[in-house]
Structures are given as structure tokens and as C-alpha cells.
């Protein structure tokens, strides 16, 4: 099931592939995985006011999910952006609190083995900036000088 949401501007929660298949946007897919893992496949959502960064806003609120527990398998990867390398997280596995996936299979051992095998995906050497020396007068690395 794909959650389909549209607003008055025509923004949608899905996109269409070149083959014509409608796919949920990544954030909507994550929400679907989250709801499936806590066994709430068809949530009862209502419009309500919530506090968001100190301001009250109107938002779609999902009732009856407070107190639910789940387990996540999170891969970490290095990301290079604006001249800095940071570690980012990507949720790869969604499980209920017993380690079972949506189909009811216990995948906790599989997830643990997978994450131990690949704890951090490093950047390829070509994407990591390397300072190879520079002008002694300015201290500017030649790798960024364009020469």
C-alpha cells in the first residue's frame, strides 16, 4: 500500500517512474516501514495542532502509536558536502521489538551480522579532498588552487 497525500498546490507524496509506476517518496516509504514494524498498517490520522520548534502548526497526526516499540538496523556512511566529511545514518532494517520483519520472520541475527560486516561505508578516495602541499607564502593547498 502506498500512502497518497496531495495538497492544494498539487504536491504529491509519490513520483512516477519512466515505466509509469507510481512510487512513494523516500520519507513516505520510511513512514510505511515504521508503521508496518509497529503493526499499525492502516493508521487513523486526523488534522491537529502540534508544536514545531516553538510554534503551533496544523499537521496530520497519527493516533494510538504512542508507546509502541521497534528495532532498527542502521548503516552509517561517510558523506562529503560543502568541503566537510560527516557520518550519516541510513535505516536499512525495520523490525518489531522481537526482531521480526513485516513478514513475521526473525531477522535480528541476519541484521546483526550484516551491520558487523559493514559498520561504516567509507568514502571513495576520489571524493575525499587531499591537501598536497601549497604555497609557502599563503598556506593555500595546491589541490584547491586549480593548478
Residue, then its C-alpha position, 0 to 999 in steps of 0.5 A: x500500500x502506498x500512502x497518497x497525500x496531495x495538497x492544494x498546490x498539487x504536491x504529491x507524496x509519490x513520483x512516477x517512474x519512466x515505466x509509469x509506476x507510481x512510487x512513494x517518496x523516500x520519507x513516505x516509504x520510511x513512514x510505511x516501514x515504521x508503521x508496518x514494524x509497529x503493526x499499525x498498517x492502516x493508521x487513523x490520522x486526523x488534522x491537529x495542532x502540534x508544536x514545531x520548534x516553538x510554534x503551533x502548526x496544523x499537521x496530520x497526526x497519527x493516533x494510538x502509536x504512542x508507546x509502541x516499540x521497534x528495532x532498527x538496523x542502521x548503516x552509517x556512511x561517510x558523506x562529503x558536502x560543502x568541503x566537510x566529511x560527516x557520518x550519516x545514518x541510513x535505516x536499512x532494517x525495520x523490525x518489531x521489538x522481537x526482531x521480526x520483519x513485516x513478514x513475521x520472520x526473525x531477522x535480528x541475527x541476519x541484521x546483526x551480522x550484516x551491520x558487523x560486516x559493514x559498520x561504516x561505508x567509507x568514502x571513495x578516495x576520489x571524493x575525499x579532498x587531499x591537501x598536497x602541499x601549497x604555497x609557502x607564502x599563503x598556506x593555500x593547498x595546491x589541490x584547491x588552487x586549480x593548478 
